[in-house]
Amino acid sequence: MGLSFWQIAIVVLLVVLLFGRGKLSALMGDMAKGIKSFKAGMAEDDQLASKPQESADGDDAKTVQASAAKDETAKS
Protein backbone atom coordinates (compact mmCIF):
# COMPACT_ATOMS: atom_id res chain seq x y z
CA MET A 1 0.00 0.00 0.00
CA GLY A 2 1.92 3.01 -1.28
CA LEU A 3 1.26 6.70 -1.04
CA SER A 4 -0.85 8.17 -3.78
CA PHE A 5 -0.23 11.49 -5.49
CA TRP A 6 -3.11 13.11 -3.58
CA GLN A 7 -1.80 12.02 -0.18
CA ILE A 8 1.62 13.46 -0.94
CA ALA A 9 0.05 16.68 -2.28
CA ILE A 10 -2.03 17.13 0.89
CA VAL A 11 1.02 16.61 3.12
CA VAL A 12 3.06 19.11 1.09
CA LEU A 13 0.20 21.63 1.21
CA LEU A 14 -0.11 21.28 5.00
CA VAL A 15 3.64 21.72 5.48
CA VAL A 16 3.65 24.86 3.32
CA LEU A 17 0.66 26.26 5.21
CA LEU A 18 2.21 25.54 8.61
CA PHE A 19 5.72 26.76 7.95
CA GLY A 20 5.40 29.11 5.00
CA ARG A 21 7.63 29.31 1.94
CA GLY A 22 10.24 31.56 3.57
CA LYS A 23 10.93 29.23 6.46
CA LEU A 24 11.06 26.19 4.20
CA SER A 25 13.57 27.76 1.84
CA ALA A 26 15.71 28.89 4.79
CA LEU A 27 15.51 25.39 6.24
CA MET A 28 16.60 23.83 2.95
CA GLY A 29 19.48 26.32 2.69
CA ASP A 30 20.65 25.49 6.20
CA MET A 31 20.41 21.79 5.43
CA ALA A 32 22.50 22.26 2.28
CA LYS A 33 25.17 24.13 4.27
CA GLY A 34 25.25 21.33 6.82
CA ILE A 35 25.70 18.70 4.12
CA LYS A 36 28.52 20.71 2.50
CA SER A 37 30.34 21.17 5.82
CA PHE A 38 29.92 17.46 6.57
CA LYS A 39 31.43 16.52 3.21
CA ALA A 40 34.29 18.98 3.76
CA GLY A 41 34.96 17.47 7.18
CA MET A 42 34.99 13.96 5.75
CA ALA A 43 37.40 15.03 3.00
CA GLU A 44 39.64 16.67 5.62
CA ASP A 45 39.68 13.47 7.67
CA ASP A 46 40.61 11.47 4.58
CA GLN A 47 43.51 13.84 3.87
CA LEU A 48 44.79 13.53 7.44
CA ALA A 49 44.52 9.75 7.33
CA SER A 50 46.43 9.50 4.06
CA LYS A 51 49.20 11.88 5.20
CA PRO A 52 52.24 9.91 6.48
CA GLN A 53 52.91 10.22 10.19
CA GLU A 54 56.23 11.81 11.16
CA SER A 55 58.54 10.09 13.59
CA ALA A 56 58.70 11.16 17.24
CA ASP A 57 62.29 12.37 16.91
CA GLY A 58 61.54 14.73 14.02
CA ASP A 59 61.54 18.54 14.04
CA ASP A 60 57.97 18.61 15.36
CA ALA A 61 59.01 16.70 18.48
CA LYS A 62 61.81 19.19 19.13
CA THR A 63 59.38 22.08 18.75
CA VAL A 64 56.93 20.46 21.19
CA GLN A 65 59.69 19.84 23.71
CA ALA A 66 60.89 23.44 23.43
CA SER A 67 57.33 24.70 23.90
CA ALA A 68 56.87 22.51 26.97
CA ALA A 69 60.11 23.80 28.46
CA LYS A 70 59.01 27.41 27.89
CA ASP A 71 55.64 26.70 29.53
CA GLU A 72 57.30 25.16 32.58
CA THR A 73 59.64 28.13 33.05
CA ALA A 74 56.74 30.56 32.61
CA LYS A 75 54.77 28.79 35.37
CA SER A 76 57.70 29.01 37.81
Beta strands, then each sheet from edge to edge (+ up, - down):
end
